[in-house]
Amino acid sequence: MNAPGVLKLGRAAVLLAGLGLPLQASAVHYDVEIRTSAGPVAGSRLLVDFYGDLDLAEGLPVDTATGYKIFPGYFDDLEGGPRLTNDPGFQAFPGTLLPGEAIHFRALGTLEYWDIAATGWSAAPAAAGIRLYGGIPGDVVLNYLLNPFSPTAIADYAYWADGTRYSAADIQGPVSAIIDDAKSNGAFHAHLDWELDAASLPGVYLLTLQLWSPVELNGMAKYADSDPFMIIFKSAGVQDSLLVDALRARVAPVPEPQSYLMLLAGLALVGGAVRRRMRR
């Protein structure tokens, strides 16, 4: 499903980039699109797919070991500096949900790292971390505003404000937080902030999450949780070829190798366009 006014870089454009031919960059935007298997009804499952400037809808790479879809991510595309990004965002189109229904993320697993020297995936270095800043519960915000000098209120607010941190050891902070709730048309579009810790080594990182909804009907969850999915992040200053190598190591070749190579080239294309956006 495509929203008006969003540029899509089709597979033909990806092929041009893969051949080294020039392609004019425009504003880059991409999301985790949220769908439901049977509409906003009880028993419907939350589904995820790619939506945005690269034609990867129903064509995302799939991790061989887990079967999880892999979304791309790039740091250094915000004015905040080389360790921040707000892509991928999260988007549900009109009619996906009922008004007021919320979607949360749930962090899973631990942070992985592509070891350049060993040319393989391993646990991230001990000091490395990636934070995802979800929404802060309204009661926590209200309590902090009403009791700004209360140690308990301050600690509760700081716990949520510090975000969800992935590391090689575990997940720190709130394991789950709200992304957004549906507006009157059953849609929402939210971009949460992702941050790479300052002590993290340059390279490629991988993390896992899933989506769920707290909405209940007759005491039962209305929606089944989404399948887990992954996001592969490249840090600032790292060549796109490193991301391609890291991704290739996780994804088994597909029956059409030419299309597979085009997809890998496309991920690098998004990274280049993201960087150019902030230099304009």
Backbone as JSON, one array per atom type, in Angstrom:
{
  "sequence": "MNAPGVLKLGRAAVLLAGLGLPLQASAVHYDVEIRTSAGPVAGSRLLVDFYGDLDLAEGLPVDTATGYKIFPGYFDDLEGGPRLTNDPGFQAFPGTLLPGEAIHFRALGTLEYWDIAATGWSAAPAAAGIRLYGGIPGDVVLNYLLNPFSPTAIADYAYWADGTRYSAADIQGPVSAIIDDAKSNGAFHAHLDWELDAASLPGVYLLTLQLWSPVELNGMAKYADSDPFMIIFKSAGVQDSLLVDALRARVAPVPEPQSYLMLLAGLALVGGAVRRRMRR",
  "N": [[0.86, -1.19, 0.0], [0.71, 2.13, -0.9], [1.4, 5.41, 0.04], [0.32, 8.65, -1.12], [2.66, 10.81, -2.76], [5.08, 9.78, -1.87], [8.27, 8.94, -2.77], [9.29, 6.1, -4.57], [11.95, 3.9, -4.98], [12.29, 1.89, -7.48], [12.94, -1.55, -8.55], [14.25, -1.36, -10.94], [15.65, 1.03, -10.69], [17.32, 0.32, -8.64], [18.89, -1.57, -9.91], [20.26, 0.06, -11.73], [21.83, 1.5, -9.93], [23.37, -0.58, -8.94], [24.92, -1.12, -11.15], [26.55, 0.98, -11.18], [25.66, 3.32, -12.3], [24.55, 6.75, -12.42], [22.23, 8.02, -10.01], [19.82, 10.2, -9.03], [19.51, 11.41, -5.79], [16.87, 11.66, -3.41], [14.72, 12.88, -0.75], [14.82, 10.52, 1.83], [12.87, 7.91, 3.1], [11.57, 5.45, 5.19], [9.7, 2.69, 6.54], [8.57, 0.34, 9.06], [5.92, -1.32, 8.02], [2.73, -1.83, 9.39], [0.37, -4.32, 9.46], [-2.75, -6.17, 9.52], [-3.83, -9.55, 9.73], [-6.49, -10.21, 9.17], [-7.92, -7.9, 9.21], [-9.2, -5.35, 11.54], [-10.12, -7.17, 13.7], [-11.09, -9.56, 16.24], [-8.66, -12.02, 16.98], [-7.12, -11.58, 14.77], [-3.89, -11.4, 13.31], [-0.96, -9.48, 13.91], [1.02, -8.15, 11.35], [4.11, -7.54, 9.61], [5.85, -5.51, 7.24], [7.98, -4.08, 4.69], [7.9, -0.6, 4.0], [8.36, 2.16, 1.9], [11.0, 4.12, 0.42], [12.51, 2.33, -1.03], [12.01, -0.43, -3.09], [11.11, -2.84, -1.47], [8.95, -4.13, -0.45], [7.36, -7.05, 0.52], [9.66, -8.3, -0.16], [11.81, -8.39, 1.54], [15.04, -9.27, 2.91], [15.56, -12.47, 4.45], [16.44, -13.89, 7.48], [18.48, -16.68, 7.66], [18.85, -18.48, 9.8], [16.77, -18.01, 11.64], [14.45, -17.36, 10.26], [13.41, -14.82, 10.33], [12.34, -11.63, 9.1], [14.49, -9.08, 7.78], [15.1, -5.75, 8.34], [16.54, -2.71, 7.03], [18.82, -0.34, 8.59], [20.27, 2.85, 9.34], [22.69, 4.75, 10.91], [23.56, 8.24, 11.58], [21.82, 9.95, 10.15], [20.39, 12.06, 11.11], [20.05, 15.45, 12.34], [21.0, 15.37, 14.89], [23.44, 14.06, 15.09], [26.13, 11.62, 14.51], [25.29, 9.25, 15.68], [22.61, 8.81, 15.74], [19.3, 7.98, 14.57], [16.03, 7.99, 13.07], [14.85, 6.14, 11.55], [14.2, 2.72, 10.82], [10.79, 3.9, 10.71], [7.43, 3.49, 11.98], [4.4, 2.44, 10.61], [0.92, 2.38, 10.2], [-1.64, 1.98, 7.97], [-4.75, 3.67, 6.98], [-7.64, 2.12, 8.37], [-6.36, -0.12, 9.28], [-6.34, -0.54, 12.06], [-8.63, -0.08, 14.84], [-9.93, 3.09, 15.95], [-7.92, 4.55, 18.49], [-6.68, 2.2, 19.28], [-3.7, 0.72, 20.4], [-0.25, 0.13, 19.52], [2.54, -1.64, 20.57], [6.11, -2.09, 20.94], [8.2, -4.94, 21.52], [11.2, -5.77, 22.92], [13.62, -8.2, 22.01], [15.91, -10.88, 22.64], [19.48, -10.39, 22.2], [22.14, -8.01, 21.49], [23.83, -8.2, 18.42], [26.93, -8.37, 16.51], [28.82, -7.57, 13.63], [31.82, -8.91, 13.1], [34.6, -7.56, 11.81], [37.25, -8.43, 11.51], [37.12, -11.19, 11.96], [35.33, -11.83, 10.09], [32.63, -12.57, 10.62], [29.54, -13.13, 12.46], [28.99, -12.18, 15.86], [28.6, -11.89, 19.46], [27.9, -8.55, 20.49], [30.46, -6.08, 21.25], [31.35, -5.53, 24.72], [30.9, -2.9, 25.67], [29.15, -1.85, 23.85], [25.98, -0.62, 22.69], [22.55, -0.24, 21.7], [19.89, 1.99, 21.74], [16.36, 2.21, 21.89], [13.89, 4.56, 21.84], [10.94, 4.48, 23.2], [7.44, 5.37, 23.77], [6.56, 7.18, 26.77], [4.72, 6.07, 29.53], [1.55, 7.58, 30.24], [0.7, 7.91, 32.92], [3.09, 7.87, 34.29], [4.38, 10.16, 33.34], [2.56, 12.13, 34.22], [2.68, 11.8, 37.01], [5.31, 12.57, 37.44], [5.22, 15.26, 36.64], [3.48, 16.31, 38.54], [4.83, 15.76, 40.85], [7.62, 16.78, 40.97], [9.88, 16.72, 42.58], [9.96, 14.37, 43.84], [11.7, 11.47, 44.69], [10.93, 8.92, 43.84], [9.16, 9.45, 41.69], [10.92, 10.78, 39.99], [12.8, 8.75, 39.47], [11.17, 6.81, 38.24], [10.37, 8.17, 35.93], [12.87, 8.61, 34.69], [13.63, 5.99, 34.16], [11.98, 5.21, 32.02], [12.49, 7.29, 30.21], [15.14, 6.9, 29.54], [15.11, 4.96, 27.66], [14.95, 1.82, 25.8], [17.49, -0.45, 26.03], [19.58, -2.33, 24.03], [22.04, -4.8, 24.46], [25.03, -6.88, 24.41], [24.74, -8.55, 26.55], [22.13, -8.42, 27.66], [18.77, -7.02, 27.78], [18.16, -3.8, 28.76], [16.28, -1.52, 30.84], [12.9, -0.56, 29.93], [11.4, -3.38, 28.61], [9.35, -3.39, 26.86], [7.44, -0.92, 25.12], [5.16, 1.74, 24.24], [4.45, 2.42, 20.81], [2.63, 3.94, 19.21], [-0.81, 5.11, 19.0], [-3.82, 4.36, 17.19], [-5.34, 6.77, 15.07], [-8.41, 8.57, 14.29], [-9.03, 7.45, 11.85], [-8.04, 4.94, 11.98], [-5.33, 4.72, 11.57], [-1.75, 5.28, 11.97], [1.4, 7.01, 12.14], [4.58, 6.85, 13.1], [7.8, 7.87, 14.18], [10.2, 6.67, 16.05], [13.1, 7.38, 18.08], [16.31, 6.01, 17.5], [19.38, 5.15, 19.02], [22.87, 4.87, 18.94], [25.14, 3.82, 21.32], [27.78, 5.86, 22.67], [30.19, 4.57, 23.24], [30.29, 2.47, 21.52], [31.78, 0.37, 19.07], [32.68, 1.17, 15.66], [30.78, -0.25, 12.96], [28.64, -3.0, 12.03], [25.48, -3.77, 13.28], [23.0, -5.91, 14.82], [19.66, -6.4, 15.79], [16.67, -7.61, 17.49], [13.1, -7.54, 17.48], [9.54, -7.45, 18.24], [6.06, -6.82, 17.51], [3.16, -5.91, 19.4], [-0.16, -5.7, 20.78], [-1.96, -4.14, 23.41], [-4.7, -4.29, 23.46], [-7.76, -5.69, 24.49], [-10.41, -8.13, 24.27], [-13.17, -9.32, 25.88], [-11.52, -10.13, 27.96], [-9.4, -11.32, 26.67], [-6.5, -11.19, 24.55], [-6.86, -9.12, 21.76], [-5.45, -9.02, 19.33], [-3.11, -11.19, 17.78], [0.37, -11.49, 18.48], [2.95, -10.04, 16.41], [5.2, -11.82, 14.22], [8.61, -12.16, 15.28], [11.08, -9.77, 14.17], [14.02, -8.47, 12.54], [16.46, -5.79, 12.72], [19.04, -4.47, 10.87], [21.76, -2.52, 11.49], [23.94, -0.04, 10.27], [26.8, 1.64, 11.33], [27.92, 5.11, 11.45], [30.23, 6.26, 9.0], [31.14, 3.82, 8.14], [31.81, 1.67, 5.44], [29.47, 0.95, 2.82], [29.76, -1.53, 1.68], [30.51, -3.2, 3.72], [28.18, -3.56, 5.17], [26.73, -4.97, 3.25], [28.26, -7.33, 3.1], [27.89, -8.3, 5.71], [25.13, -8.71, 5.77], [24.84, -10.56, 3.73], [26.01, -12.78, 4.89], [24.07, -13.69, 6.58], [21.9, -14.38, 5.12], [20.54, -16.84, 3.09], [21.34, -17.66, -0.3], [18.99, -16.79, -2.82], [16.59, -18.35, -5.15], [16.81, -16.79, -7.47], [19.59, -15.47, -8.26], [20.42, -13.05, -9.44], [18.42, -11.19, -8.83], [18.77, -11.23, -6.1], [21.31, -10.06, -5.77], [20.7, -7.53, -6.7], [19.0, -6.68, -4.67], [20.74, -6.54, -2.48], [22.42, -4.51, -3.41], [20.58, -2.49, -3.44], [20.09, -1.99, -0.72], [22.48, -0.8, 0.01], [22.22, 1.45, -1.58], [20.12, 2.87, -0.36], [21.42, 3.58, 2.01], [23.39, 5.36, 1.02], [21.79, 7.4, -0.03], [20.5, 8.3, 2.24], [22.61, 9.48, 3.66], [23.29, 11.58, 1.94], [21.02, 13.12, 2.1], [21.2, 14.57, 4.51], [23.3, 16.22, 4.03], [22.59, 18.15, 2.33]],
  "CA": [[0.0, 0.0, 0.0], [1.58, 3.27, -1.07], [0.8, 6.71, 0.32], [0.64, 9.63, -2.15], [3.75, 11.74, -2.52], [6.3, 9.13, -1.39], [9.08, 8.43, -3.86], [9.73, 4.73, -4.45], [13.04, 3.53, -5.85], [11.95, 0.56, -7.94], [14.06, -2.46, -8.78], [15.02, -0.86, -12.09], [16.59, 2.03, -10.17], [18.33, -0.41, -7.87], [19.8, -2.17, -10.87], [21.14, 1.13, -12.22], [22.82, 1.78, -8.89], [24.28, -1.71, -8.88], [25.81, -1.04, -12.29], [27.39, 2.15, -11.04], [25.11, 4.45, -13.04], [24.11, 7.78, -11.49], [20.83, 8.08, -9.62], [19.62, 11.39, -8.23], [18.94, 11.1, -4.49], [15.83, 12.54, -2.9], [14.5, 12.61, 0.66], [14.67, 9.08, 2.06], [11.93, 7.61, 4.17], [11.1, 4.07, 5.17], [9.02, 2.29, 7.76], [7.98, -0.98, 9.27], [4.48, -1.2, 7.84], [1.97, -2.72, 10.26], [-0.88, -4.78, 8.88], [-3.43, -7.24, 10.27], [-4.1, -10.67, 8.82], [-7.91, -10.3, 8.81], [-8.56, -6.65, 9.56], [-9.21, -5.04, 12.97], [-11.09, -8.05, 14.35], [-10.5, -10.48, 17.22], [-7.94, -13.15, 16.41], [-6.27, -11.15, 13.67], [-2.47, -11.35, 13.67], [-0.18, -8.35, 13.43], [1.99, -8.49, 10.32], [5.03, -6.45, 9.3], [6.5, -5.52, 5.93], [8.71, -2.85, 4.39], [7.23, 0.45, 3.23], [9.18, 3.35, 1.77], [11.63, 4.58, -0.8], [13.13, 1.21, -1.74], [10.95, -1.39, -3.42], [11.37, -4.09, -0.76], [7.71, -4.7, 0.06], [7.26, -8.48, 0.25], [10.93, -8.76, -0.7], [12.88, -8.2, 2.52], [15.88, -10.43, 3.2], [15.1, -13.3, 5.56], [17.55, -14.52, 8.2], [18.44, -18.12, 7.43], [18.79, -19.24, 11.05], [15.53, -17.8, 12.4], [13.3, -17.1, 9.41], [12.9, -13.48, 10.58], [12.61, -10.59, 8.12], [15.55, -8.15, 8.18], [14.93, -4.38, 7.86], [17.79, -1.94, 7.1], [18.88, 0.85, 9.43], [21.51, 3.61, 9.14], [22.93, 5.89, 11.79], [24.09, 9.44, 10.94], [20.9, 10.6, 9.22], [19.66, 13.12, 11.81], [20.87, 16.58, 12.77], [21.53, 15.09, 16.22], [24.8, 13.57, 15.07], [26.42, 10.36, 13.82], [24.84, 8.06, 16.41], [21.15, 8.85, 15.84], [18.43, 7.85, 13.41], [14.64, 7.68, 13.42], [14.4, 5.15, 10.59], [12.85, 2.72, 10.27], [9.65, 4.29, 11.52], [6.35, 2.51, 12.07], [3.24, 3.02, 9.97], [-0.29, 1.61, 9.92], [-2.47, 2.77, 7.07], [-6.16, 3.75, 7.4], [-8.41, 0.89, 8.44], [-5.6, -1.24, 9.85], [-6.77, -0.7, 13.44], [-9.75, 0.76, 15.23], [-9.45, 4.3, 16.63], [-7.47, 4.43, 19.86], [-5.94, 0.96, 19.55], [-2.26, 1.0, 20.49], [0.74, -0.88, 19.15], [3.78, -1.55, 21.34], [7.2, -2.98, 20.56], [8.79, -5.78, 22.58], [12.59, -6.09, 22.59], [13.93, -9.62, 22.15], [17.29, -11.33, 22.4], [20.62, -9.54, 22.56], [22.73, -7.27, 20.38], [24.89, -8.91, 17.69], [27.9, -7.48, 15.86], [29.59, -8.16, 12.55], [33.24, -8.79, 13.4], [35.3, -7.37, 10.54], [38.47, -9.25, 11.48], [36.77, -12.61, 11.88], [34.3, -11.93, 9.04], [31.53, -13.39, 11.11], [28.69, -12.53, 13.48], [29.27, -12.57, 17.24], [28.01, -10.98, 20.43], [28.45, -7.2, 20.39], [31.42, -5.74, 22.31], [30.7, -5.31, 26.02], [30.49, -1.51, 25.86], [28.25, -1.42, 22.78], [24.56, -0.66, 22.97], [21.62, 0.54, 20.88], [18.68, 2.33, 22.48], [15.13, 2.57, 21.2], [13.14, 5.41, 22.76], [9.5, 4.36, 23.04], [6.64, 6.33, 24.5], [6.54, 7.1, 28.23], [3.33, 5.96, 29.98], [0.97, 8.85, 30.67], [0.66, 8.05, 34.37], [4.45, 8.17, 34.74], [4.6, 11.58, 33.02], [1.72, 12.94, 35.1], [3.22, 11.73, 38.37], [6.54, 13.37, 37.46], [4.85, 16.67, 36.57], [2.84, 16.7, 39.8], [5.76, 15.55, 41.98], [8.92, 16.88, 40.33], [10.98, 16.53, 43.52], [9.81, 13.04, 44.43], [12.71, 10.53, 44.18], [10.27, 7.83, 43.13], [8.67, 9.98, 40.42], [12.09, 11.06, 39.16], [13.37, 7.47, 39.05], [10.25, 6.17, 37.29], [10.44, 8.89, 34.66], [14.19, 8.36, 34.1], [13.64, 4.6, 33.67], [11.36, 5.2, 30.69], [13.13, 8.28, 29.34], [16.44, 6.39, 29.1], [14.89, 4.07, 26.53], [15.21, 0.37, 25.85], [18.87, -0.62, 25.57], [20.07, -3.64, 23.63], [23.48, -5.03, 24.62], [25.38, -8.29, 24.22], [24.37, -9.33, 27.73], [20.68, -8.47, 27.92], [18.02, -5.82, 27.45], [18.01, -2.97, 29.95], [15.19, -0.57, 30.74], [11.62, -1.19, 29.59], [11.46, -4.36, 27.52], [8.28, -3.04, 25.94], [6.93, 0.45, 25.25], [4.21, 2.07, 23.18], [4.89, 3.13, 19.6], [1.61, 4.96, 18.95], [-2.16, 4.55, 18.91], [-4.48, 4.71, 15.94], [-6.17, 7.96, 15.04], [-9.82, 8.32, 13.99], [-9.15, 6.64, 10.63], [-7.42, 3.63, 12.19], [-3.95, 4.76, 11.09], [-0.77, 6.13, 12.65], [2.73, 7.06, 11.54], [5.46, 7.29, 14.19], [9.23, 7.62, 14.06], [10.9, 6.69, 17.33], [14.54, 7.59, 17.95], [17.29, 4.96, 17.78], [20.67, 5.77, 19.34], [24.02, 4.0, 19.16], [25.92, 4.31, 22.45], [29.03, 6.5, 22.28], [31.32, 3.65, 23.38], [30.15, 1.37, 20.55], [32.73, 0.35, 17.97], [32.07, 1.27, 14.32], [30.51, -1.55, 12.36], [27.27, -3.39, 11.71], [24.81, -4.36, 14.45], [21.73, -6.56, 14.53], [18.8, -6.59, 16.96], [15.39, -8.27, 17.2], [11.94, -7.07, 18.22], [8.25, -7.81, 17.67], [5.0, -5.87, 17.83], [2.0, -6.49, 20.06], [-1.16, -4.71, 21.18], [-2.59, -4.44, 24.7], [-6.16, -4.29, 23.33], [-8.39, -6.96, 24.88], [-11.84, -8.36, 24.1], [-13.61, -10.38, 26.78], [-10.39, -10.59, 28.77], [-8.4, -11.98, 25.84], [-5.82, -10.31, 23.6], [-7.58, -9.02, 20.49], [-4.55, -9.29, 18.22], [-1.95, -12.04, 18.02], [1.63, -10.78, 18.3], [3.65, -10.23, 15.15], [6.42, -12.61, 14.25], [9.78, -11.31, 15.5], [11.83, -9.33, 12.99], [15.34, -7.92, 12.85], [16.93, -4.58, 12.05], [20.49, -4.46, 10.73], [22.19, -1.13, 11.51], [25.32, 0.31, 9.94], [27.19, 2.88, 12.01], [28.44, 6.18, 10.6], [31.62, 6.15, 8.55], [31.45, 2.46, 7.7], [31.49, 1.52, 4.03], [28.27, 0.18, 2.55], [30.14, -2.9, 1.34], [30.56, -3.98, 4.95], [26.79, -3.94, 5.44], [26.37, -6.0, 2.29], [28.92, -8.57, 3.53], [27.26, -8.76, 6.94], [23.81, -9.21, 5.43], [25.0, -11.77, 2.91], [26.36, -13.89, 5.78], [22.89, -14.15, 7.31], [20.81, -14.7, 4.2], [20.87, -17.85, 2.09], [21.04, -17.22, -1.67], [17.63, -17.1, -3.28], [16.63, -19.02, -6.44], [17.18, -15.87, -8.54], [20.75, -14.75, -7.71], [20.52, -11.69, -9.96], [17.53, -10.37, -8.0], [19.37, -11.16, -4.77], [22.37, -9.07, -5.81], [20.04, -6.24, -6.83], [18.47, -6.32, -3.36], [21.87, -6.11, -1.67], [22.83, -3.2, -3.91], [19.54, -1.54, -3.05], [20.3, -1.59, 0.67], [23.57, 0.17, -0.01], [21.69, 2.67, -2.19], [19.39, 3.6, 0.67], [22.4, 4.19, 2.9], [23.99, 6.53, 0.38], [20.8, 8.47, -0.15], [20.27, 8.83, 3.59], [23.7, 10.38, 4.01], [23.21, 12.78, 1.11], [19.9, 13.95, 2.55], [21.57, 15.48, 5.59], [24.38, 17.11, 3.58], [22.02, 19.19, 1.46]],
  "C": [[0.89, 1.23, 0.0], [0.84, 4.56, -0.8], [1.2, 7.68, -0.78], [1.86, 10.45, -1.76], [5.02, 11.1, -2.02], [7.03, 8.53, -2.58], [9.46, 6.99, -3.59], [10.84, 4.48, -5.46], [12.81, 2.1, -6.29], [13.18, -0.27, -8.23], [14.88, -2.04, -10.0], [16.05, 0.15, -11.63], [17.69, 1.36, -9.38], [19.36, -1.03, -8.79], [20.76, -1.14, -11.43], [22.23, 1.43, -11.21], [23.85, 0.66, -8.82], [25.28, -1.73, -10.02], [26.7, 0.18, -12.25], [26.9, 3.35, -11.8], [24.53, 5.47, -12.09], [22.62, 7.71, -11.23], [20.67, 9.26, -8.68], [18.94, 11.03, -6.91], [17.88, 12.12, -4.11], [15.7, 12.25, -1.41], [14.18, 11.14, 0.84], [13.78, 8.85, 3.26], [11.55, 6.14, 4.07], [10.63, 3.66, 6.56], [8.86, 0.78, 7.84], [6.48, -0.79, 9.1], [3.77, -2.26, 8.67], [0.65, -3.05, 9.58], [-1.55, -5.75, 9.86], [-3.86, -8.31, 9.28], [-5.54, -10.71, 8.35], [-8.65, -9.01, 9.11], [-8.6, -6.46, 11.07], [-10.25, -5.84, 13.75], [-10.36, -8.99, 15.3], [-9.85, -11.67, 16.52], [-7.05, -12.8, 15.25], [-4.82, -11.04, 14.15], [-1.84, -10.08, 13.13], [0.89, -8.84, 12.46], [2.9, -7.3, 10.07], [5.59, -6.64, 7.9], [7.19, -4.18, 5.75], [7.8, -1.89, 3.65], [8.18, 1.63, 3.11], [9.84, 3.47, 0.42], [12.34, 3.48, -1.6], [12.08, 0.13, -1.91], [11.24, -2.76, -2.8], [10.11, -4.7, -0.16], [7.59, -6.14, -0.42], [8.55, -9.03, -0.35], [12.09, -8.55, 0.25], [13.76, -9.45, 2.63], [15.34, -11.17, 4.42], [16.3, -14.0, 6.18], [17.42, -16.04, 8.1], [18.22, -18.89, 8.72], [17.43, -19.16, 11.73], [14.28, -17.7, 11.54], [12.71, -15.72, 9.59], [13.25, -12.55, 9.41], [13.67, -9.63, 8.68], [15.3, -6.8, 7.51], [16.27, -3.66, 7.95], [17.69, -0.74, 8.03], [20.24, 1.52, 9.28], [21.6, 4.73, 10.16], [23.55, 7.05, 10.98], [23.13, 10.04, 9.92], [20.0, 11.62, 9.92], [20.6, 14.25, 12.16], [21.53, 16.33, 14.11], [22.92, 14.52, 16.23], [24.92, 12.17, 14.49], [25.91, 9.11, 14.52], [23.31, 7.98, 16.5], [20.47, 8.58, 14.51], [16.99, 7.69, 13.92], [14.0, 6.79, 12.36], [14.96, 3.77, 10.97], [11.81, 3.24, 11.26], [8.62, 3.17, 11.53], [5.08, 3.15, 11.51], [2.13, 1.98, 9.78], [-1.19, 2.49, 9.09], [-3.93, 2.74, 7.5], [-6.88, 2.4, 7.32], [-7.66, -0.29, 9.02], [-6.08, -1.57, 11.26], [-8.06, 0.07, 13.66], [-9.21, 1.98, 15.97], [-9.08, 4.03, 18.09], [-6.71, 3.17, 20.18], [-4.44, 1.22, 19.43], [-1.43, -0.19, 20.02], [2.0, -0.6, 19.96], [4.86, -2.4, 20.65], [7.61, -3.8, 21.77], [10.21, -6.15, 22.13], [12.87, -7.56, 22.9], [15.42, -9.86, 21.98], [18.35, -10.37, 22.88], [21.2, -8.91, 21.28], [23.87, -8.07, 19.75], [25.72, -7.92, 16.89], [28.64, -8.24, 14.77], [31.06, -7.87, 12.79], [34.02, -8.72, 12.09], [36.5, -8.31, 10.43], [38.15, -10.72, 11.27], [35.79, -12.89, 10.73], [33.18, -12.86, 9.44], [30.74, -12.64, 12.16], [29.05, -13.07, 14.86], [28.49, -11.65, 18.16], [28.67, -9.61, 20.3], [29.5, -6.97, 21.49], [30.71, -5.3, 23.58], [30.18, -3.89, 26.2], [29.45, -1.03, 24.85], [26.79, -1.51, 23.22], [23.77, 0.17, 21.97], [20.35, 0.74, 21.69], [17.54, 2.66, 21.52], [14.26, 3.32, 22.2], [11.64, 5.33, 22.45], [8.77, 5.42, 23.84], [6.69, 6.1, 26.01], [5.09, 7.03, 28.68], [2.8, 7.26, 30.55], [0.94, 9.02, 32.17], [2.03, 8.37, 34.95], [4.77, 9.66, 34.49], [3.82, 12.46, 33.99], [2.27, 12.95, 36.52], [4.49, 12.57, 38.5], [6.22, 14.86, 37.43], [4.25, 17.16, 37.88], [3.79, 16.61, 40.98], [7.2, 15.62, 41.47], [10.11, 16.68, 41.26], [10.9, 15.19, 44.22], [10.87, 12.1, 43.85], [12.08, 9.38, 43.39], [9.79, 8.28, 41.75], [9.82, 10.24, 39.46], [12.68, 9.77, 38.61], [12.48, 6.77, 38.02], [10.34, 6.84, 35.92], [11.76, 8.6, 33.94], [14.27, 6.95, 33.51], [13.08, 4.53, 32.26], [12.07, 6.14, 29.72], [14.48, 7.8, 28.81], [16.32, 5.37, 27.97], [15.19, 2.62, 26.82], [16.58, 0.12, 25.24], [19.18, -2.09, 25.28], [21.57, -3.71, 23.89], [23.76, -6.51, 24.37], [24.91, -9.15, 25.37], [22.87, -9.5, 27.88], [20.01, -7.22, 27.37], [17.78, -5.06, 28.75], [16.93, -1.93, 29.73], [13.9, -1.3, 30.39], [11.75, -2.15, 28.41], [10.41, -4.04, 26.45], [7.84, -1.61, 26.2], [6.01, 0.73, 24.07], [4.9, 2.76, 22.02], [3.92, 4.27, 19.31], [0.25, 4.29, 19.03], [-2.85, 5.11, 17.67], [-5.36, 5.94, 16.1], [-7.59, 7.59, 14.58], [-10.03, 7.46, 12.75], [-8.48, 5.28, 10.76], [-5.97, 3.56, 11.77], [-3.06, 5.5, 12.09], [0.55, 6.03, 11.9], [3.66, 7.65, 12.58], [6.9, 6.94, 13.86], [9.86, 7.78, 15.44], [12.39, 6.89, 17.08], [15.3, 6.32, 18.32], [18.63, 5.64, 18.04], [21.72, 4.69, 19.58], [24.86, 4.6, 20.28], [27.29, 4.83, 21.99], [30.22, 5.55, 22.32], [31.28, 2.5, 22.38], [31.19, 1.49, 19.44], [32.0, 0.58, 16.65], [31.82, -0.13, 13.76], [29.05, -1.74, 12.07], [26.69, -4.15, 12.89], [23.46, -4.93, 14.05], [20.95, -6.75, 15.83], [17.45, -7.13, 16.51], [14.28, -7.67, 18.06], [10.68, -7.65, 17.6], [7.23, -6.79, 18.12], [3.85, -6.62, 18.5], [1.05, -5.35, 20.44], [-1.78, -5.11, 22.51], [-4.12, -4.51, 24.64], [-6.71, -5.67, 23.67], [-9.87, -6.95, 24.54], [-12.23, -9.55, 24.97], [-12.45, -11.0, 27.55], [-9.3, -11.29, 27.99], [-7.77, -10.96, 24.89], [-6.57, -10.31, 22.28], [-6.71, -9.44, 19.32], [-3.44, -10.25, 18.65], [-0.68, -11.25, 17.71], [2.19, -11.01, 16.9], [4.76, -11.25, 15.32], [7.58, -11.66, 14.6], [10.41, -10.91, 14.17], [13.09, -8.63, 13.45], [15.56, -6.58, 12.16], [18.45, -4.63, 12.05], [20.93, -3.01, 10.57], [23.65, -1.01, 11.12], [25.66, 1.62, 10.63], [27.8, 3.86, 11.03], [29.89, 5.91, 10.22], [32.03, 4.78, 8.07], [31.0, 2.29, 6.25], [30.26, 0.63, 3.85], [28.59, -1.28, 2.24], [30.2, -3.79, 2.57], [29.15, -4.44, 5.35], [26.36, -5.07, 4.51], [26.98, -7.34, 2.7], [28.23, -9.16, 4.76], [25.88, -9.36, 6.66], [23.91, -10.52, 4.65], [25.29, -12.99, 3.79], [25.15, -14.47, 6.51], [21.79, -14.67, 6.4], [21.27, -15.72, 3.18], [20.55, -17.32, 0.71], [19.65, -17.66, -2.09], [17.69, -17.75, -4.65], [17.03, -18.11, -7.6], [18.35, -15.01, -8.07], [20.87, -13.33, -8.21], [19.64, -10.74, -9.16], [18.12, -10.19, -6.61], [20.46, -10.1, -4.73], [21.79, -7.66, -5.95], [19.54, -5.76, -5.47], [19.61, -5.83, -2.46], [22.36, -4.74, -2.1], [21.83, -2.13, -3.49], [19.69, -1.08, -1.62], [21.42, -0.57, 0.77], [23.11, 1.5, -0.59], [20.93, 3.52, -1.17], [20.36, 4.29, 1.62], [23.03, 5.42, 2.31], [23.03, 7.68, 0.28], [20.5, 9.11, 1.19], [21.35, 9.83, 3.96], [23.61, 11.68, 3.22], [22.09, 13.7, 1.54], [20.35, 14.99, 3.56], [22.69, 16.44, 5.19], [23.87, 18.22, 2.69], [21.81, 20.47, 2.22]]
}
